[in-house]
Amino acid sequence: MAKVVLTKAKTQNYTETDIIETVERALDKLDFDFSKEIKKIVIKPNLCYYWDYSTGETTDPRVVSSVIDYIRRKLGTDVDISVAEADASAMKTKFAFAVLEYDKLCQTKKVKLINLSEGKIRDVPVKVGEKDLSLPINEILLNADLIINIPKLKTHNFVGATCSLKNVFGAISKPRKYGYHKIINHVIVGANKIVKSHIIIVDGLVAKGSFPKKLGVILAGDDALATDFTAARIMGFNPKRIAHLNLAEKEGIGQARNFKLVEDVKLSEVKKEFPRSHYIMHSFSWNMQLKLLRGYAKLVGDILPPFVEK
């Protein structure tokens, strides 16, 4: 049976020791089976633009550091570990690695730092519902023995709630992913059909809803859909009304109902603390802002970024 663990830091200091203790507690309670032969490990954080982790937008590198140390204790120091992210419509990974100090982290921990938009990339066919897709995926992901997905606990302008499934969408090698936005729910599900997350560690130390807030939460799961259903509930959403989660359940890529939730802290208590964002009102406001921005650009002859133009 799939399992999701909900735990919380004991203080709001979020020192390195606090984070290590919280991540280790979550992973210990998850009790993942490491008995199979595992040689190649890929860790996928969420690096959204160049925002620092204190904004709640990007994965705290100290969480990734704690996961690396935990995995080495379980599997030995000679395992091949890579931290990987792809370019995005408005982000160059090579700059994000430097600005967000992931290059420093990986140098210190002696692990590889990979741009998933470079190297050997394969177009992988996948069917989602009635749609036939072909998604460019780096062979590093396709050849991994263990994929550790470390997303953020945050809301999202286009899909409502974003977590582990959406983080795999970010691993697609195509930099200008705005081209997928018209079919984003199908592409999110398709990417997760191709790339399976084996362990999910959700960084909710600083969560992002209507504003960033210190929440101190770490979610650990062995099923991406079960973890995302739990995360959506924390954020105040009905998971069944999140389109890509609903589609993912229909496509059978994870457990939405039959999973064990281990509450080191009560979900209802965490939910009360989350800075809830009213998705319908937020979506209306966002679309209104885009219309005003397009009107401004047309009036003065300015140029908009591609992800705004689409």
MIVO-309141 format. One record per residue: residue number from 1; residue in three letters; chain; x, y, z of N, C-alpha, C in turn. Coordinates in pm, whole numbers, plus 50000, padded with zeros to 5 digits. Example, Ala and Ser with C-alpha at 12.3 -4.5 7.8 and 13.67 -1.06 7.14 Angstrom:
residues 2
    n  res  chain    nxx    nyy    nzz   caxx   cayy   cazz    cxx    cyy    czz
    1  ALA      A  51319  49431  50780  51230  49550  50780  51320  49670  50780
    2  SER      A  51285  49775  50708  51367  49894  50714  51290  50003  50787
***
This chain:
residues 310
    n  res  chain    nxx    nyy    nzz   caxx   cayy   cazz    cxx    cyy    czz
    1  MET      A  50084  49881  50000  50000  50000  50000  50088  50125  50000
    2  ALA      A  50047  50224  49921  50121  50350  49917  50115  50418  50053
    3  LYS      A  50219  50498  50082  50226  50565  50212  50268  50710  50193
    4  VAL      A  50208  50797  50275  50246  50937  50282  50266  50973  50429
    5  VAL      A  50377  51041  50457  50409  51081  50594  50403  51234  50603
    6  LEU      A  50330  51285  50700  50321  51429  50724  50389  51459  50857
    7  THR      A  50496  51537  50850  50568  51573  50972  50600  51721  50970
    8  LYS      A  50653  51770  51082  50675  51914  51095  50796  51941  51182
    9  ALA      A  50873  52044  51145  50988  52084  51226  50942  52127  51364
   10  LYS      A  51024  52098  51464  50985  52126  51602  51000  52272  51638
   11  THR      A  51081  52347  51561  51097  52490  51583  51085  52562  51449
   12  GLN      A  51077  52692  51452  51073  52772  51330  51208  52837  51300
   13  ASN      A  51312  52787  51364  51446  52839  51336  51499  52791  51202
   14  TYR      A  51460  52666  51169  51502  52602  51044  51653  52607  51026
   15  THR      A  51723  52575  51133  51867  52558  51122  51895  52431  51045
   16  GLU      A  52019  52413  51007  52057  52291  50935  52022  52167  51017
   17  THR      A  52044  52175  51148  52011  52062  51237  51862  52036  51240
   18  ASP      A  51780  52142  51246  51634  52127  51244  51588  52056  51117
   19  ILE      A  51643  52098  51004  51601  52044  50875  51644  51898  50861
   20  ILE      A  51766  51868  50900  51814  51730  50894  51725  51639  50977
   21  GLU      A  51694  51682  51098  51612  51600  51189  51473  51577  51132
   22  THR      A  51414  51679  51073  51278  51668  51020  51275  51578  50896
   23  VAL      A  51370  51597  50806  51376  51515  50684  51401  51369  50720
   24  GLU      A  51494  51345  50811  51524  51207  50852  51404  51141  50917
   25  ARG      A  51332  51216  51000  51214  51159  51066  51109  51121  50963
   26  ALA      A  51088  51207  50863  50990  51177  50758  51031  51052  50679
   27  LEU      A  51158  51042  50642  51205  50928  50563  51206  50799  50645
   28  ASP      A  51240  50810  50772  51237  50691  50858  51095  50635  50868
   29  LYS      A  50999  50724  50885  50860  50681  50896  50806  50629  50763
   30  LEU      A  50860  50681  50653  50819  50631  50521  50865  50487  50504
   31  ASP      A  50984  50456  50555  51037  50320  50554  51043  50262  50412
   32  PHE      A  51103  50338  50322  51116  50294  50183  51206  50171  50175
   33  ASP      A  51175  50081  50083  51251  49957  50065  51375  49985  49978
   34  PHE      A  51491  49988  50041  51616  50011  49970  51689  49881  49938
   35  SER      A  51620  49768  49949  51687  49640  49932  51722  49609  49786
   36  LYS      A  51650  49671  49690  51680  49647  49548  51811  49715  49510
   37  GLU      A  51873  49663  49404  51999  49721  49360  51976  49861  49304
   38  ILE      A  52039  49958  49365  52025  50097  49323  52163  50156  49304
   39  LYS      A  52193  50197  49182  52325  50254  49153  52316  50400  49107
   40  LYS      A  52214  50430  49024  52202  50564  48969  52080  50634  49028
   41  ILE      A  52105  50747  49093  51999  50821  49162  51992  50962  49104
   42  VAL      A  51870  51006  49075  51848  51143  49029  51756  51213  49128
   43  ILE      A  51799  51330  49174  51719  51414  49263  51670  51533  49183
   44  LYS      A  51538  51553  49180  51478  51664  49104  51416  51764  49202
   45  PRO      A  51485  51877  49229  51424  51983  49309  51334  52069  49221
   46  ASN      A  51270  52167  49281  51188  52263  49206  51260  52398  49209
   47  LEU      A  51323  52432  49096  51390  52561  49084  51306  52648  48992
   48  CYS      A  51229  52734  49050  51135  52818  48976  51193  52958  48961
   49  TYR      A  51233  52990  48839  51296  53119  48811  51419  53133  48900
   50  TYR      A  51448  53250  48955  51567  53271  49037  51530  53313  49179
   51  TRP      A  51409  53273  49222  51365  53309  49356  51437  53225  49461
   52  ASP      A  51480  53289  49565  51542  53222  49678  51439  53134  49750
   53  TYR      A  51487  53031  49819  51396  52939  49889  51311  53009  49995
   54  SER      A  51358  53124  50046  51283  53196  50150  51152  53252  50098
   55  THR      A  51136  53259  49964  51011  53307  49905  50904  53199  49901
   56  GLY      A  50943  53075  49927  50848  52964  49916  50833  52912  49774
   57  GLU      A  50909  52966  49680  50895  52929  49539  50989  52814  49497
   58  THR      A  51103  52802  49565  51204  52704  49523  51243  52613  49638
   59  THR      A  51291  52495  49602  51330  52396  49702  51453  52442  49780
   60  ASP      A  51444  52434  49910  51554  52471  49998  51670  52373  49975
   61  PRO      A  51789  52422  49936  51901  52330  49912  51941  52251  50036
   62  ARG      A  51907  52299  50154  51939  52224  50276  51853  52098  50288
   63  VAL      A  51733  52101  50231  51650  51980  50227  51716  51878  50134
   64  VAL      A  51761  51924  50019  51830  51834  49924  51956  51777  49988
   65  SER      A  52031  51861  50058  52152  51816  50127  52121  51705  50227
   66  SER      A  52012  51723  50302  51973  51623  50402  51935  51491  50337
   67  VAL      A  51868  51499  50221  51829  51378  50148  51953  51305  50096
   68  ILE      A  52049  51379  50044  52174  51318  49995  52243  51241  50107
   69  ASP      A  52255  51302  50223  52321  51236  50336  52245  51111  50378
   70  TYR      A  52112  51119  50379  52029  51005  50419  52048  50889  50321
   71  ILE      A  52046  50919  50192  52060  50815  50090  52196  50748  50099
   72  ARG      A  52300  50825  50124  52434  50767  50136  52445  50676  50259
   73  ARG      A  52377  50711  50366  52377  50623  50482  52306  50492  50453
   74  LYS      A  52203  50500  50369  52127  50380  50335  52197  50293  50230
   75  LEU      A  52261  50358  50132  52312  50285  50016  52464  50287  50001
   76  GLY      A  52531  50364  50085  52676  50372  50074  52719  50499  50005
   77  THR      A  52845  50532  50022  52898  50658  49970  52934  50652  49823
   78  ASP      A  52934  50533  49764  52978  50520  49624  52863  50522  49523
   79  VAL      A  52740  50547  49568  52628  50552  49474  52641  50677  49387
   80  ASP      A  52591  50668  49265  52597  50777  49168  52475  50866  49186
   81  ILE      A  52495  50987  49242  52385  51079  49269  52397  51202  49180
   82  SER      A  52286  51239  49116  52280  51361  49035  52164  51447  49085
   83  VAL      A  52188  51577  49092  52081  51675  49115  52052  51738  48980
   84  ALA      A  51925  51734  48937  51894  51770  48798  51774  51863  48788
   85  GLU      A  51782  51956  48695  51673  52047  48663  51685  52084  48515
   86  ALA      A  51572  52122  48455  51571  52161  48314  51550  52310  48300
   87  ASP      A  51591  52363  48185  51562  52503  48153  51411  52523  48144
   88  ALA      A  51367  52645  48169  51225  52678  48160  51207  52799  48071
   89  SER      A  51081  52836  48048  51050  52948  47958  51121  53075  48000
   90  ALA      A  51131  53098  48130  51191  53223  48179  51308  53196  48273
   91  MET      A  51375  53080  48258  51485  53047  48348  51590  52964  48277
   92  LYS      A  51715  53005  48287  51827  52927  48241  51883  52852  48362
   93  THR      A  51884  52721  48353  51924  52640  48467  52065  52671  48514
   94  LYS      A  52156  52697  48420  52295  52723  48461  52305  52846  48551
   95  PHE      A  52218  52943  48530  52218  53062  48616  52147  53033  48748
   96  ALA      A  52037  52958  48741  51963  52923  48863  52049  52841  48957
   97  PHE      A  52129  52749  48903  52218  52669  48986  52313  52758  49066
   98  ALA      A  52364  52862  49001  52458  52952  49067  52389  53044  49167
   99  VAL      A  52279  53108  49122  52208  53204  49206  52151  53137  49331
  100  LEU      A  52097  53016  49316  52032  52947  49427  52126  52855  49503
  101  GLU      A  52255  52863  49468  52364  52793  49538  52359  52641  49528
  102  TYR      A  52299  52590  49421  52301  52446  49400  52437  52400  49349
  103  ASP      A  52508  52486  49278  52643  52449  49237  52734  52432  49359
  104  LYS      A  52719  52521  49455  52796  52511  49579  52759  52385  49656
  105  LEU      A  52630  52356  49666  52582  52236  49735  52642  52110  49674
  106  CYS      A  52633  52099  49540  52677  51977  49474  52829  51961  49478
  107  GLN      A  52899  52073  49476  53044  52066  49490  53082  52018  49630
  108  THR      A  53012  52070  49731  53040  52030  49869  53007  51883  49892
  109  LYS      A  52894  51839  49839  52848  51701  49859  52909  51602  49759
  110  LYS      A  52983  51656  49662  53048  51573  49560  52945  51488  49484
  111  VAL      A  52841  51556  49435  52742  51492  49348  52736  51569  49217
  112  LYS      A  52680  51507  49114  52671  51570  48983  52557  51673  48981
  113  LEU      A  52576  51775  48900  52473  51877  48879  52441  51877  48730
  114  ILE      A  52317  51845  48697  52280  51816  48558  52173  51913  48508
  115  ASN      A  52195  51966  48387  52092  52041  48315  52020  51942  48224
  116  LEU      A  51894  51915  48253  51818  51814  48178  51783  51859  48037
  117  SER      A  51808  51984  48004  51785  52032  47867  51907  52011  47778
  118  GLU      A  52012  51953  47833  52134  51926  47758  52167  51777  47764
  119  GLY      A  52253  51731  47675  52294  51591  47675  52206  51506  47586
  120  LYS      A  52197  51377  47617  52120  51283  47536  51972  51291  47573
  121  ILE      A  51893  51333  47476  51749  51352  47497  51672  51267  47397
  122  ARG      A  51570  51200  47446  51491  51111  47362  51345  51157  47359
  123  ASP      A  51286  51159  47241  51143  51187  47229  51066  51059  47260
  124  VAL      A  50991  51063  47369  50923  50943  47418  50773  50955  47391
  125  PRO      A  50716  50862  47316  50571  50867  47291  50493  50822  47414
  126  VAL      A  50380  50886  47438  50295  50848  47551  50151  50888  47517
  127  LYS      A  50057  50806  47560  49916  50833  47535  49848  50870  47666
  128  VAL      A  49778  50983  47665  49702  51027  47783  49560  51055  47737
  129  GLY      A  49466  50974  47786  49329  50986  47736  49327  50956  47589
  130  GLU      A  49274  51048  47511  49269  51030  47366  49383  51103  47295
  131  LYS      A  49474  51161  47372  49583  51239  47312  49712  51157  47303
  132  ASP      A  49770  51158  47185  49902  51098  47164  50006  51207  47172
  133  LEU      A  50098  51193  47266  50201  51294  47289  50339  51235  47263
  134  SER      A  50433  51324  47242  50574  51285  47234  50651  51390  47313
  135  LEU      A  50715  51346  47422  50780  51440  47512  50931  51416  47516
  136  PRO      A  51010  51524  47507  51156  51510  47513  51203  51489  47657
  137  ILE      A  51263  51374  47683  51307  51337  47818  51455  51302  47815
  138  ASN      A  51530  51355  47908  51673  51325  47916  51695  51180  47957
  139  GLU      A  51791  51115  47894  51818  50974  47923  51866  50951  48066
  140  ILE      A  51916  51055  48130  51956  51042  48271  51836  51002  48356
  141  LEU      A  51718  51059  48325  51596  51021  48396  51550  50882  48356
  142  LEU      A  51559  50852  48227  51510  50724  48178  51594  50607  48229
  143  ASN      A  51722  50633  48259  51813  50527  48303  51833  50522  48454
  144  ALA      A  51765  50608  48527  51783  50614  48673  51721  50493  48741
  145  ASP      A  51787  50444  48846  51732  50336  48929  51639  50391  49037
  146  LEU      A  51664  50515  49077  51584  50577  49183  51571  50725  49153
  147  ILE      A  51446  50773  49145  51421  50916  49124  51357  50972  49250
  148  ILE      A  51423  51073  49306  51374  51139  49426  51324  51278  49387
  149  ASN      A  51197  51298  49404  51128  51420  49363  51113  51510  49486
  150  ILE      A  51172  51632  49479  51166  51722  49595  51100  51854  49552
  151  PRO      A  50967  51854  49544  50893  51974  49502  50865  52067  49619
  152  LYS      A  50796  52176  49589  50752  52272  49690  50604  52253  49721
  153  LEU      A  50565  52298  49838  50424  52303  49876  50376  52444  49843
  154  LYS      A  50310  52459  49727  50271  52594  49685  50157  52588  49584
  155  THR      A  50087  52699  49572  49981  52712  49473  50042  52758  49340
  156  HIS      A  49960  52753  49234  50012  52781  49100  49906  52854  49017
  157  ASN      A  49951  52951  48937  49858  53033  48859  49773  52952  48762
  158  PHE      A  49834  52852  48697  49764  52780  48590  49692  52654  48638
  159  VAL      A  49755  52578  48728  49698  52447  48764  49641  52443  48905
  160  GLY      A  49646  52552  48978  49587  52557  49111  49684  52518  49219
  161  ALA      A  49709  52388  49232  49803  52336  49331  49915  52264  49257
  162  THR      A  50038  52296  49294  50151  52231  49229  50231  52154  49333
  163  CYS      A  50278  52036  49294  50359  51956  49386  50443  51859  49303
  164  SER      A  50440  51731  49336  50534  51638  49273  50504  51610  49126
  165  LEU      A  50377  51594  49087  50346  51568  48946  50388  51685  48859
  166  LYS      A  50358  51807  48903  50396  51926  48828  50548  51942  48823
  167  ASN      A  50618  51897  48926  50764  51907  48928  50828  51819  48821
  168  VAL      A  50764  51707  48788  50814  51622  48680  50790  51690  48545
  169  PHE      A  50680  51763  48530  50659  51844  48411  50779  51937  48390
  170  GLY      A  50832  51991  48500  50948  52079  48492  51074  52009  48447
  171  ALA      A  51075  51875  48448  51192  51798  48405  51193  51772  48255
  172  ILE      A  51084  51805  48185  51082  51790  48040  51194  51874  47980
  173  SER      A  51267  51818  47887  51389  51882  47837  51363  52008  47754
  174  LYS      A  51244  52021  47699  51211  52139  47619  51210  52263  47707
  175  PRO      A  51294  52364  47677  51299  52483  47763  51170  52564  47762
  176  ARG      A  51114  52590  47644  50996  52676  47635  50868  52596  47653
  177  LYS      A  50841  52565  47778  50728  52478  47809  50594  52548  47799
  178  TYR      A  50595  52680  47779  50468  52753  47763  50389  52699  47644
  179  GLY      A  50459  52635  47549  50390  52576  47435  50298  52462  47473
  180  TYR      A  50317  52406  47592  50233  52296  47641  50111  52345  47719
  181  HIS      A  50101  52475  47746  50001  52523  47842  49857  52494  47801
  182  LYS      A  49830  52488  47670  49692  52459  47627  49650  52316  47660
  183  ILE      A  49750  52228  47675  49721  52088  47710  49803  52049  47833
  184  ILE      A  49821  52144  47924  49916  52123  48033  49880  52004  48121
  185  ASN      A  49751  51981  48145  49713  51869  48232  49751  51735  48171
  186  HIS      A  49732  51721  48040  49771  51598  47971  49922  51581  47969
  187  VAL      A  49994  51692  47953  50140  51683  47948  50196  51649  48086
  188  ILE      A  50140  51707  48192  50184  51672  48328  50168  51523  48351
  189  VAL      A  50051  51470  48317  50024  51328  48338  50114  51243  48248
  190  GLY      A  50132  51286  48123  50218  51212  48031  50361  51204  48080
  191  ALA      A  50413  51315  48131  50550  51316  48184  50564  51218  48299
  192  ASN      A  50461  51209  48383  50466  51118  48498  50441  50973  48460
  193  LYS      A  50380  50951  48346  50371  50814  48294  50509  50765  48250
  194  ILE      A  50588  50857  48198  50722  50822  48149  50822  50816  48263
  195  VAL      A  50818  50916  48350  50916  50928  48459  50846  50904  48592
  196  LYS      A  50879  50794  48659  50816  50759  48786  50900  50810  48902
  197  SER      A  50837  50885  48991  50902  50929  49114  50891  50819  49218
  198  HIS      A  51004  50772  49269  51003  50662  49366  50989  50712  49509
  199  ILE      A  51056  50823  49539  51045  50886  49670  51013  51034  49649
  200  ILE      A  50917  51084  49723  50881  51225  49714  50904  51288  49851
  201  ILE      A  50977  51399  49853  50997  51478  49974  50948  51619  49944
  202  VAL      A  50835  51657  49997  50778  51789  49969  50832  51890  50070
  203  ASP      A  50897  51994  50020  50950  52100  50103  50840  52202  50133
  204  GLY      A  50787  52194  50253  50688  52291  50299  50739  52370  50418
  205  LEU      A  50872  52382  50428  50928  52462  50538  50878  52605  50527
  206  VAL      A  50892  52662  50406  50826  52788  50374  50726  52756  50263
  207  ALA      A  50598  52760  50292  50493  52727  50195  50447  52855  50126
  208  LYS      A  50391  52839  50005  50349  52955  49928  50203  52939  49887
  209  GLY      A  50118  53021  49946  49979  53028  49906  49950  53168  49860
  210  SER      A  49861  53238  49930  49837  53378  49898  49957  53464  49934
  211  PHE      A  50044  53409  50019  50171  53472  50053  50262  53363  50109
  212  PRO      A  50395  53385  50112  50483  53285  50170  50473  53284  50322
  213  LYS      A  50479  53164  50380  50465  53152  50525  50550  53036  50576
  214  LYS      A  50615  53059  50690  50688  52950  50754  50588  52848  50808
  215  LEU      A  50590  52729  50747  50495  52625  50788  50568  52508  50854
  216  GLY      A  50694  52488  50818  50774  52384  50882  50740  52242  50842
  217  VAL      A  50666  52226  50733  50615  52095  50696  50709  52021  50600
  218  ILE      A  50726  51893  50623  50789  51803  50529  50693  51687  50505
  219  LEU      A  50660  51663  50379  50579  51548  50339  50670  51447  50272
  220  ALA      A  50660  51322  50308  50735  51216  50240  50636  51113  50187
  221  GLY      A  50658  51067  50065  50567  50969  50006  50640  50875  49913
  222  ASP      A  50578  50761  49887  50632  50668  49788  50539  50655  49667
  223  ASP      A  50444  50747  49656  50349  50751  49547  50318  50897  49518
  224  ALA      A  50347  50941  49396  50334  51084  49363  50191  51133  49374
  225  LEU      A  50096  51055  49327  49957  51099  49328  49902  51107  49471
  226  ALA      A  49933  51006  49551  49889  51007  49692  49949  51127  49765
  227  THR      A  50075  51157  49736  50141  51271  49799  50076  51401  49755
  228  ASP      A  50045  51413  49627  49983  51535  49576  49841  51554  49627
  229  PHE      A  49768  51444  49643  49634  51453  49701  49642  51508  49844
  230  THR      A  49741  51460  49918  49759  51506  50055  49800  51654  50058
  231  ALA      A  49893  51691  49970  49938  51830  49961  49823  51923  49924
  232  ALA      A  49739  51880  49830  49625  51962  49787  49529  51986  49903
  233  ARG      A  49507  51884  49982  49419  51898  50099  49477  51997  50200
  234  ILE      A  49608  51992  50220  49673  52088  50310  49649  52231  50260
  235  MET      A  49656  52250  50127  49642  52382  50069  49496  52428  50059
  236  GLY      A  49404  52343  50104  49263  52381  50107  49185  52349  49982
  237  PHE      A  49244  52266  49893  49177  52229  49769  49108  52094  49784
  238  ASN      A  49002  52074  49707  48948  51940  49685  49032  51879  49574
  239  PRO      A  49112  51776  49602  49202  51720  49500  49130  51677  49372
  240  LYS      A  49004  51634  49386  48927  51589  49269  48898  51704  49174
  241  ARG      A  48908  51828  49222  48881  51943  49137  49008  52003  49078
  242  ILE      A  49123  51942  49108  49248  51981  49044  49260  51896  48918
  243  ALA      A  49253  51959  48802  49235  51885  48676  49343  51780  48653
  244  HIS      A  49470  51814  48674  49574  51715  48643  49575  51600  48744
  245  LEU      A  49532  51626  48867  49522  51516  48964  49407  51422  48929
  246  ASN      A  49295  51481  48889  49180  51402  48847  49215  51316  48726
  247  LEU      A  49284  51376  48629  49325  51302  48510  49426  51193  48545
  248  ALA      A  49519  51224  48635  49620  51126  48675  49555  51003  48740
  249  GLU      A  49451  51027  48821  49381  50915  48882  49313  50829  48776
  250  LYS      A  49250  50894  48679  49184  50820  48571  49283  50738  48490
  251  GLU      A  49405  50792  48474  49507  50723  48395  49582  50618  48477
  252  GLY      A  49551  50609  48606  49607  50502  48690  49754  50514  48720
  253  ILE      A  49805  50636  48733  49949  50648  48756  49985  50654  48906
  254  GLY      A  49887  50637  48993  49915  50638  49136  49789  50612  49216
  255  GLN      A  49804  50616  49347  49693  50590  49437  49634  50722  49488
  256  ALA      A  49506  50740  49464  49440  50861  49512  49358  50833  49638
  257  ARG      A  49323  50710  49661  49236  50676  49774  49298  50571  49866
  258  ASN      A  49354  50467  49806  49402  50354  49884  49548  50375  49925
  259  PHE      A  49569  50465  50021  49705  50485  50071  49699  50515  50220
  260  LYS      A  49811  50492  50287  49820  50512  50431  49880  50649  50458
  261  LEU      A  49810  50730  50537  49861  50861  50577  49909  50852  50722
  262  VAL      A  50038  50874  50741  50097  50875  50875  50108  51021  50919
  263  GLU      A  50031  51059  51019  50026  51198  51064  50111  51217  51189
  264  ASP      A  50234  51258  51169  50319  51297  51280  50266  51427  51340
  265  VAL      A  50197  51503  51257  50122  51621  51298  49989  51614  51223
  266  LYS      A  49881  51661  51283  49750  51648  51221  49738  51734  51095
  267  LEU      A  49688  51673  50987  49668  51746  50863  49573  51863  50883
  268  SER      A  49470  51843  50963  49373  51950  50987  49438  52072  51051
  269  GLU      A  49538  52049  51136  49608  52161  51201  49696  52236  51102
  270  VAL      A  49765  52160  51017  49851  52222  50916  49767  52301  50816
  271  LYS      A  49653  52244  50779  49563  52309  50683  49518  52446  50735
  272  LYS      A  49492  52456  50863  49449  52584  50922  49558  52690  50910
  273  GLU      A  49684  52647  50913  49796  52740  50910  49834  52782  50769
  274  PHE      A  49796  52702  50670  49838  52733  50533  49772  52862  50484
  275  PRO      A  49850  52952  50421  49793  53078  50371  49712  53055  50244
  276  ARG      A  49590  53012  50263  49507  52965  50153  49484  53073  50047
  277  SER      A  49490  53028  49923  49465  53116  49809  49335  53072  49743
  278  HIS      A  49244  53165  49719  49118  53133  49653  49146  53120  49504
  279  TYR      A  49150  52996  49455  49198  52971  49319  49113  53040  49212
  280  ILE      A  48981  53037  49225  48895  53098  49122  48920  53248  49116
  281  MET      A  48924  53313  49233  48949  53457  49236  49091  53489  49189
  282  HIS      A  49185  53403  49230  49324  53425  49189  49339  53410  49038
  283  SER      A  49273  53307  48982  49279  53285  48838  49218  53403  48762
  284  PHE      A  49105  53453  48813  49041  53570  48751  49134  53691  48756
  285  SER      A  49194  53713  48872  49286  53826  48889  49407  53814  48798
  286  TRP      A  49461  53692  48789  49579  53668  48704  49546  53696  48559
  287  ASN      A  49434  53641  48512  49396  53662  48372  49369  53810  48343
  288  MET      A  49311  53881  48440  49288  54024  48424  49421  54099  48413
  289  GLN      A  49519  54060  48495  49650  54123  48488  49716  54099  48351
  290  LEU      A  49701  53979  48299  49759  53948  48168  49693  54032  48058
  291  LYS      A  49560  54049  48066  49491  54131  47967  49538  54275  47972
  292  LEU      A  49554  54327  48094  49602  54465  48109  49745  54479  48056
  293  LEU      A  49827  54376  48081  49965  54380  48034  49972  54376  47882
  294  ARG      A  49886  54292  47822  49882  54286  47675  49832  54418  47616
  295  GLY      A  49733  54478  47686  49684  54607  47639  49791  54714  47646
  296  TYR      A  49868  54712  47753  49980  54807  47767  50081  54788  47655
  297  ALA      A  50116  54661  47629  50216  54631  47526  50169  54678  47388
  298  LYS      A  50041  54658  47360  49986  54700  47231  49986  54852  47219
  299  LEU      A  49957  54919  47330  49949  55065  47330  50084  55130  47309
  300  VAL      A  50187  55078  47376  50319  55144  47370  50417  55072  47279
  301  GLY      A  50376  54958  47222  50465  54885  47132  50573  54806  47202
  302  ASP      A  50551  54771  47327  50649  54693  47404  50641  54546  47364
  303  ILE      A  50741  54468  47405  50747  54325  47376  50726  54247  47505
  304  LEU      A  50640  54146  47499  50613  54063  47615  50692  53933  47608
  305  PRO      A  50723  53874  47725  50786  53741  47725  50695  53641  47657
  306  PRO      A  50751  53535  47597  50669  53437  47524  50561  53372  47608
  307  PHE      A  50594  53340  47737  50495  53271  47820  50375  53359  47852
  308  VAL      A  50389  53491  47838  50275  53583  47855  50199  53596  47725
  309  GLU      A  50269  53593  47613  50203  53609  47485  50114  53491  47452
  310  LYS      A  50151  53371  47496  50073  53252  47463  49947  53241  47544
***
